């Protein structure tokens, strides 16, 4: 749709005086030949990532399209058990408009409860326009394997065209490790306990872990437990701790689990693997 806005001017005379008056500002919408497509640059998303969206518009009509409104719903969906929809995306920054491949201008949109709204000032007759903008994946986005975000945009006012882009969540492991030594301080001849806590915030199991730690001191009488179970498939050569050491032991960290409350907020419950090494200083 294109908005047609017009105001009439009436000139008249009375006696020797010439005067004029303006009519009200009238507007209507005109059907135009507009082709619209939408896509995302990224093939998948994960916790905290940013998605880039491109909306391509082709004005196939014989007149320019003025003040074209584009409303993006920022992926709104209604979580299970929730009464109201939530938006898993947060608009970031500004939008960039290109016309016929050349930079036209930067657009500052209006954000509200229905998403984010852009107004494109003008698309000349026969011209191609490209609107580029970004949105960050926020704490309302589904992260379980198989999830996706479908981001829809409406083009125009009355009887708008709707285009959308669907981006699936990535299948990924997001692993971190934290090391703790106790007691502190420790004396020669004392028993040191080294705890490695390995967490996975991703939705896919992390497998074939290899843990190494180059200690600055020698340890003796070593023992190792994985998730509380003793293992012997390790080495401590030249103070280098290696687990596993090439035997039958395999280490993995389970995928995280995800819970979503009635507000749509997603909580990540990391998968955990714990390795405890004890030895005499």
N, C-alpha and C positions, 0 to 999 in steps of 0.2 A: 504494500500500500504506500502511496505518496500523499502527503498532506498538501492540499491546495488552499492557500489563504489569500483573501482578496479584500480590498476596501475601495468603495466607489467615491468619486468626488463629483459634487453637483455645484455648478456655477449658475447664478441667477442675478437678475437686476430688479431693482424697484426704484422708480424715479431715475435719478442720476447716479444711484449707488450700485456698484457691482459687488456681489458677495458670493461666498462659497461655503459649502458644508460637507463634512465627511460622513459617510455611512458607518454603520457598525463594521467591525472586523469579522468577516464571515469565513468559515473554513469547511472543507469537506475532504473526504479521502477518495483518491482515484486509484483504480486498479492499474497496476503497471506490470510489465513483463519482467519479473525479477527472479533470477535463479540464485538459490542459496545453498551452500554446503558448509558443513562444520567437521573439523577433525582435531585430534590431539596429536602433538608431536611425540609424546612419550607412549611407549607400548604397554607400560604397566606402572603401578604406583606402590608405594610402601609407606610406612609410618614416617611422617615429617617431610615427604617429598613435595615437589612443586610441579604442577602440570601446566603446559602451555597450549592454549586453544587458538585455533585459526578459523575465522568465519569468512568465507569467500562469497561475494555478492556480485552478480552481473546484472546491470541495468540494460535490459534489451528493448526498452521503450524509446520513444522519440522525444521524451521530455526528461529533464533532470528530476531526480527523487530528492525531495527536501526534507530535512529533519526526520530521518528514518530512525525509529526507536528499536533498539535491540535489548531484550530482557533475558538475562541468563539466570536460571534457577539454582546455580551452584550445586547441582547434583542432589537436590532435595528428595528425600525418601522418608518413609515412616517405618521406624524400627519395630520389630515384633513386640507387642505389648504396650507400645506407645500410642498416645492419642493424637499427637501432632507431628508433622514432618520436621525433620532436621536437615541442616545443610552440612555435608561432609567436607565442603571446600570453603576457603576464605579468600576472597579477592585480594590480590596484592598489587600495589603500585598503580600504574596508569595503563591505558590502552594506547596502541599505536595504529593509526589508520594510513593505509597506502591506497593510492588511486592510480590505476594503470601502471603499477609497478614502482611508482615514485612515492617517497614519503609525502604525506599530506599534512598531518597534524597529530598532536597528542590529545587524547580524550580523557577527561576526568569524569568517571561515572558517578551515579547516585546509587548508594547501597541502601537496602531496606529489607523488610520481612519477606519479600518475594524474590530476593536475590540481588543482582546488580544490573543497572540499566544504563545503556550507552545511547547517546543521540548522535547520529552521523549527520552533519550539517547538510551535505549535498553529495550526490553521486550523479555525475553528468550522464546524459543520454549516451548509451552504447559503451559506458565505461565499466571497468572491473574495479572492485574495491576489496581490500583485505583488512580485516580487523584482527589484531593480535593482542592477547592479554594472558595473564597468568593467575593461577589460583593455587593456594597451598592446601595440602591434605591436613585436616585438623583432627582433633580428638573425637570427632563424631563419625569418622570414616570406618567402615567395616574392614577388618584386617584378616579374618579367617580365610584360609585357602578356598578359592572359588568365588570370593566376593568380587564386586565390581562397582564402579561409580558411573552412572549414566547422567551426563550433564546436558540439559536441554536449553535451547534458546528460542525465544519467539521473536519474529521479525515483523514489525509493523503494529498497528493498533487493532482496529476492527478486522475480524477474520484473519489473524496473523498466520504467517507460515511458521512451522516449527521444525527445527533441525536439532540433532543431538549427536553426541560422541560418547561411546562407552569405553572405559579403560578398566581392565581387570587388575586385581591386586597381584603383585609379584609373588612368586613362590621363592621364598628366601629364608636363609638363616642369618640372624643378627647376633653374633656371639661376642661376649665380653668376659674378661677374667679378672678376678681380684685375689691378691695374695696377702696373707696375714701370717706373721710369725709370733710365737709366744713361747715362754714368758719374755717379758721385756722389763729389765735387762736379764741376761742369762749368763751364768758363770761356766767356766770350763768344767767339764764332767757332768753338766746338766743335760736334761733331755729337752730338745727343741721340737716343737710341733709347728709344722708349716701347713697351712690350709689354703687350698686353691678352690675358689668358688667360681664356677663357670656357668654363665647364664646365656640363654638363647631367647631373644625377644621376637624372633621371626616366626612365621607360620609353617616352617619346614624343619625337620630334624637335621641337625648338624652331625655328620658322621666322620669316621676316620681321623679323629683328633690325635695329635701328637704333641705332648707336653714336654718341654725342655726347660731346665733352669740351671744356669751356671753359678753355683754357689761360690762365694769368696773364701769359704773355710771348708775344711774336711769334716764329714760326719761319719759316724760308725753306728753299728747296730741298727741299721735302717729297717723300717717297715712302712708299707704303703697300704692304704685302704681307699677304695673307690665306692662312694655312696655307702660307706660303713662296712663293705665286704673286703677282706684282705686279698691282695694280689701280689704276685711275685714276678710278673713280667715287666721288670724295670731294671735299669742299670744306673750306677753312680760311679762313673769313671772319670778320674782327674777332676773330681768335684762337679761333674756335669750330670745332672739328673735327667733321665729320659724315660718316658712312659707313654705307650708301651715300647718294649725294646725289640720287637720283631717276633714275639711269640703269638699265642692264640688270642691274646687279649685285644679287644677292640673297644674304643671309647666313642661315645656319642652323647649328644645333648638333645633331649626331646624338644619338640616344637612348643612354643608358648600356647597357652589357652587364652581366650578372649571372652570377657563378659561385658554386656551392655545393659545399662540401667534404663529406667523409664524415660529419662531425659535424653537418651541417645548416646551418652558418654561411654566410650569404650575403655575398659581397663585391660592392660596387658599383664598377664600372669606368666612370667618367664619360666621356661623349662630350665632345670638346674642339674648340674653334675658337680659333685664335691669330691676332691682328692685330698687326702690327708697323709702327709709324710712326717714320720717321727724319726729322730736320730740323736745320738749322743755327741755333744760338742767336744 
